[in-house]
Structure formats: structure tokens, C-alpha cells
Amino acid sequence: MTTESNTHTIDATGKRLGKVATEAATVLMGKNDPSYARHIKSDVIVTITNVSKLDIPDKKQGEIYQSYSGYPGGRKAETLSHLATRLGYKEVVKRTIGGMLPTNKHKKRLLNQLIISE
């Protein structure tokens, strides 16, 4: 079964982080398409523009993003504001969308179809 490649653009100006991330994750998985099947990767390219103009309230600036290396004492945690200053809002949005995608072999492939511009 072949699917045609198309693009979906999201403008993040003045929107909340979660709203933009859920819309992007839904389109990346192909759930908005009538021919949706879980085992078939959709060929949709999602572009998100104006990420630096997201509406992130002060309460959410302290939200913790963490990673674990697998070794004892290998847990690294940092806040959203620290991650945004270190790597930019592009990485914040990418990690948020990645957390909303299912953890299977399509996750990396779907994240490669995501284009984020600040």
C-alpha cells in the first residue's frame, strides 16, 4: 500500500505548547487520515513555524525534562526554561512531541518527518 506525501503546516504564534504538540503528533501518526492504520507509517511532513513565540506560562517554565543513561546515578533532569536557553525552543517542542508518539520502531522515523523552525 502506498501513501502520497503531503505537508501540514502549524503556526505556533500565541498557542500553548501542548496544543501545538498534540496537533503535530496526531498528524504525524496519521490519525487525521481516513485510511489510518497503526502499522503503516504515514508520509506526512509536519512543519512548525514561529516556535519561539509560543505562549508558555510561568508555571510551566519549571516543568522538568529528564533523561536516563542506564547507569546508576545517570538521571539528568533540567527545567523547561533551562533547556530552552541551552538548546532553544526547537528542542523543547521536539521532546514534547516525542513523548506523545508511541514508543515503537516508527518513533524515530516519525520524528525525522518533523521540521521545526524558530
C-alpha positions as CSV (number, residue, x, y, z in Angstrom):
1,M,0.0,0.0,0.0
2,T,1.4,3.3,-1.0
3,T,0.5,6.6,0.5
4,E,1.1,10.0,-1.0
5,S,3.4,12.5,0.6
6,N,1.9,15.8,1.8
7,T,2.8,18.6,4.1
8,H,1.0,20.0,7.1
9,T,2.0,23.5,8.5
10,I,1.3,24.6,12.0
11,D,1.9,28.3,13.1
12,A,2.8,28.3,16.8
13,T,2.4,32.1,17.4
14,G,0.4,32.6,20.6
15,K,-0.5,29.0,21.0
16,R,0.2,26.7,24.0
17,L,2.9,24.2,23.8
18,G,0.6,21.2,24.5
19,K,-1.9,22.2,21.8
20,V,0.8,22.5,19.1
21,A,2.4,19.2,20.2
22,T,-0.8,17.2,20.2
23,E,-1.8,18.5,16.8
24,A,1.6,17.7,15.4
25,A,1.7,14.2,17.0
26,T,-1.8,13.4,15.7
27,V,-0.9,14.4,12.1
28,L,2.4,12.6,12.3
29,M,0.8,9.3,13.3
30,G,-1.8,9.8,10.5
31,K,-4.8,9.7,12.8
32,N,-6.5,12.5,10.9
33,D,-6.4,10.5,7.7
34,P,-9.4,8.2,7.0
35,S,-7.1,5.4,5.8
36,Y,-5.3,5.3,9.2
37,A,-3.7,2.0,10.2
38,R,-1.4,1.7,13.2
39,H,1.2,-0.5,11.5
40,I,1.6,1.8,8.5
41,K,3.7,4.9,8.8
42,S,2.1,8.0,7.3
43,D,4.1,10.0,4.8
44,V,3.1,13.4,6.2
45,I,5.8,16.1,6.7
46,V,4.8,18.4,9.5
47,T,6.4,21.9,9.7
48,I,6.0,24.0,12.8
49,T,6.9,27.7,12.4
50,N,7.4,30.5,15.0
51,V,8.3,28.2,17.9
52,S,10.0,30.9,19.8
53,K,6.6,32.8,20.0
54,L,4.8,30.0,21.9
55,D,2.7,31.0,24.8
56,I,4.3,29.2,27.8
57,P,3.0,30.4,31.2
58,D,5.4,30.9,34.2
59,K,4.0,27.9,35.9
60,K,5.1,25.6,33.1
61,Q,8.6,27.1,32.9
62,G,9.6,24.9,35.8
63,E,8.4,21.7,34.1
64,I,11.1,19.0,34.3
65,Y,12.6,17.2,31.2
66,Q,14.7,14.3,32.2
67,S,16.8,11.6,30.6
68,Y,18.4,8.5,31.9
69,S,21.7,7.0,30.7
70,G,21.0,3.5,32.1
71,Y,23.8,3.7,34.6
72,P,23.4,4.1,38.4
73,G,23.1,7.8,39.1
74,G,22.7,8.5,35.4
75,R,19.4,10.5,35.7
76,K,19.7,14.0,34.3
77,A,16.9,16.5,34.9
78,E,16.5,20.1,33.8
79,T,13.7,22.6,33.7
80,L,11.9,23.8,30.5
81,S,13.4,27.3,30.8
82,H,16.9,25.9,31.2
83,L,16.5,23.6,28.3
84,A,15.1,26.4,26.2
85,T,18.1,28.7,26.9
86,R,20.6,25.8,26.4
87,L,19.2,24.3,23.2
88,G,16.3,26.6,22.1
89,Y,12.6,26.1,22.0
90,K,13.0,23.8,19.0
91,E,14.4,21.1,21.2
92,V,11.6,21.6,23.8
93,V,8.9,21.1,21.1
94,K,10.7,18.1,19.7
95,R,10.9,16.4,23.1
96,T,7.3,17.2,23.9
97,I,6.1,15.7,20.6
98,G,8.4,12.7,21.0
99,G,6.8,12.0,24.3
100,M,3.3,11.9,22.7
101,L,4.3,9.4,20.0
102,P,4.1,5.7,20.6
103,T,7.3,4.0,21.7
104,N,7.9,1.6,18.7
105,K,10.1,1.4,15.7
106,H,8.2,4.2,13.9
107,K,9.1,6.8,16.5
108,K,12.4,7.8,15.1
109,R,11.1,7.7,11.6
110,L,8.2,10.0,12.5
111,L,10.4,12.5,14.3
112,N,12.5,12.7,11.1
113,Q,9.4,13.9,9.3
114,L,9.1,16.8,11.8
115,I,10.6,20.2,10.7
116,I,10.7,22.9,13.4
117,S,11.8,26.5,12.7
118,E,12.1,29.2,15.3
